Amino acid sequence: MDVWRRPYSFLGDNKSGNGRLRSGGTWHDSLVDYTDGTQESAVRFETALNALGEKNGVQFDFDVKTVWQPVESQRAQLWCSRFGKAELFMDALGKCHFQSKTSASDRSTLLKCASEVGLNSNALETFLNGDELVDEVWHSYGHTIRGMRIHSIPLFLFSLDKNGGPFRDGKGETFAHNGSGSAENFLDVFERAWAATKQTETR
């Protein structure tokens, strides 16, 4: 499977924010803003997330620093993709951020996770000290919101063509799943894709 991740922010490329979603507080604070501005709604959201996590042995910690436009983190992810380690890096980063209260927005976390997956953390730090891929991340923020009209994540897009899908050359049929899902949800997506493949072969 050829996996591409696209940098995304609920704020798009608006560097002044939107007046509702605060940045730099905790994940819990962010969920207060993301829901209806009340503690009660944030707690309901957290309870639902932990119910999903429990099925996979995951207990989320919502008292971790969260940034709505984590440019440095997403630059690091793109850098790791050059070595075929992006998914391993994101797995390590997600575990640190969501379970160990070690923010994905802190450079020390990025360097630690890069080292854990066998990458040179000194090389990553040198990369982060520059401005390479900064413009690309900001462009993606704007394009996903305005160009692709994506307003909620995660969004999974599967294409049968290696270069297909809306973020590549648009060839072939795309199968989508919006939001977190169960194994059954994704099995349904893959079965629909498989059925489409068989139909193509019989034409």
C-alpha positions in Angstrom: 0.0 0.0 0.0 1.4 3.4 -1.0 0.4 5.8 1.8 0.5 9.6 1.4 -0.4 11.9 4.3 -1.5 15.5 3.7 -0.9 18.2 6.3 -4.2 19.5 7.6 -5.4 22.1 10.0 -9.0 23.0 11.1 -7.8 26.6 10.8 -6.6 26.2 7.2 -3.9 28.6 6.3 -5.3 31.4 8.4 -2.3 32.3 10.6 -4.4 34.6 12.8 -6.7 31.8 13.8 -10.5 32.0 13.7 -11.3 33.4 17.1 -12.8 30.1 18.4 -10.1 27.5 18.3 -7.4 28.4 20.7 -3.9 27.0 20.1 -1.3 26.0 22.7 -3.6 24.8 25.4 -4.3 21.2 26.2 -6.1 18.7 24.1 -9.0 19.0 26.5 -9.1 22.8 26.0 -9.1 22.2 22.3 -12.1 19.9 22.5 -14.0 22.5 24.6 -13.4 24.9 21.7 -14.1 22.2 19.0 -17.5 21.2 20.5 -19.8 23.9 21.8 -17.5 25.7 24.3 -18.6 23.7 27.4 -16.7 21.4 29.6 -19.6 18.9 29.5 -19.4 18.5 25.8 -15.7 18.1 25.8 -16.0 15.4 28.5 -18.6 13.6 26.5 -16.3 13.7 23.5 -13.4 12.3 25.6 -15.6 9.5 27.0 -16.6 8.4 23.5 -12.9 8.5 22.3 -11.8 6.4 25.3 -14.6 3.9 24.6 -13.1 3.5 21.1 -9.6 3.3 22.4 -10.5 0.7 25.0 -11.3 -1.7 22.3 -7.6 -1.5 21.2 -6.0 -1.2 24.6 -5.5 2.5 24.4 -6.2 5.0 27.2 -6.1 8.6 26.0 -4.6 11.4 28.1 -6.3 14.7 27.3 -3.9 16.9 29.4 -1.3 17.3 26.6 -0.3 20.5 24.8 -2.0 20.7 21.4 -1.4 23.1 18.6 -3.9 23.6 15.7 -1.3 24.4 13.1 1.7 22.1 14.0 3.9 23.1 11.1 7.1 21.7 12.5 5.5 18.3 13.3 4.1 18.0 9.8 7.4 19.0 8.3 9.0 16.2 10.3 6.5 13.7 9.0 7.1 14.7 5.4 10.9 14.4 6.1 10.5 10.9 7.5 8.5 9.9 4.3 11.7 10.4 2.3 13.1 7.4 4.1 10.0 5.3 4.0 9.5 5.7 7.7 6.6 8.1 7.9 4.0 5.6 9.2 6.4 4.2 11.8 7.2 7.8 12.9 3.5 8.7 13.1 2.8 5.6 15.2 5.5 6.5 17.6 4.4 10.2 17.7 0.8 9.3 18.2 1.6 7.0 21.2 3.8 9.8 22.8 1.2 12.5 22.2 -2.1 10.7 23.0 -1.0 8.3 25.7 2.2 9.6 27.3 1.4 13.3 27.5 4.5 14.1 25.4 3.3 16.7 22.9 3.7 16.1 19.2 4.2 19.9 19.0 7.5 19.7 21.0 10.7 19.3 19.0 12.1 17.0 21.6 9.3 14.6 20.9 9.9 14.7 17.2 13.6 13.9 17.6 12.9 11.1 20.1 10.4 9.4 17.8 12.7 9.8 14.7 15.4 8.1 16.7 13.0 5.3 17.8 12.3 4.4 14.2 15.9 4.3 13.2 16.3 7.8 11.7 19.1 10.3 12.4 17.7 12.7 14.9 20.6 15.2 14.3 19.7 15.2 10.6 16.1 15.9 11.4 17.0 18.7 13.7 19.2 20.3 11.0 16.3 20.0 8.6 13.9 21.6 11.2 16.3 24.5 11.8 15.8 25.5 8.1 12.6 26.4 6.3 12.3 23.6 3.8 8.7 22.4 3.3 7.3 25.2 5.4 5.5 26.7 2.4 4.3 23.2 1.3 2.7 22.6 4.7 0.9 26.0 4.7 -0.2 25.4 1.1 -1.7 22.0 2.1 -3.6 23.7 5.0 -5.3 26.1 2.6 -5.8 23.6 -0.3 -7.4 20.9 1.9 -9.9 23.4 3.4 -10.7 25.5 0.3 -9.7 23.4 -2.7 -10.8 20.0 -1.5 -13.5 21.2 0.9 -12.3 18.9 3.7 -13.7 20.2 7.0 -13.2 17.1 9.3 -10.5 14.5 9.9 -9.4 11.8 9.7 -10.4 11.3 6.1 -9.2 8.1 4.4 -9.2 8.0 0.6 -8.3 4.7 -1.1 -7.7 4.5 -4.9 -7.1 1.4 -6.9 -4.8 3.3 -9.2 -1.3 4.0 -7.9 -1.6 7.6 -9.0 -5.3 7.9 -8.6 -7.4 9.8 -6.1 -8.2 13.5 -5.7 -4.7 14.4 -4.4 -2.8 12.8 -7.3 -4.0 12.7 -10.9 -7.6 11.9 -10.2 -7.6 8.7 -12.1 -9.8 5.8 -11.2 -12.5 5.3 -8.5 -11.9 6.5 -5.0 -13.3 4.9 -1.9 -13.6 7.0 1.2 -14.1 6.7 4.9 -14.5 9.8 7.0 -13.7 9.7 10.7 -12.3 7.1 13.0 -13.7 3.7 12.4 -13.7 0.1 13.4 -12.2 -2.9 11.6 -15.6 -3.6 10.2 -15.9 -0.1 8.8 -12.6 -0.5 6.9 -13.4 -4.0 5.8 -16.5 -2.7 4.1 -14.4 -0.1 2.3 -11.9 -2.7 1.1 -14.7 -5.1 0.1 -16.3 -2.4 -2.1 -12.9 -1.7 -3.6 -12.3 -5.4 -4.3 -15.8 -5.7 -5.9 -15.0 -2.7 -8.2 -11.7 -4.4 -9.2 -13.5 -7.6 -10.1 -16.1 -5.7 -12.1 -13.3 -3.9 -14.1 -11.6 -7.2 -14.8 -14.8 -8.7 -16.3 -15.5 -5.8 -18.7 
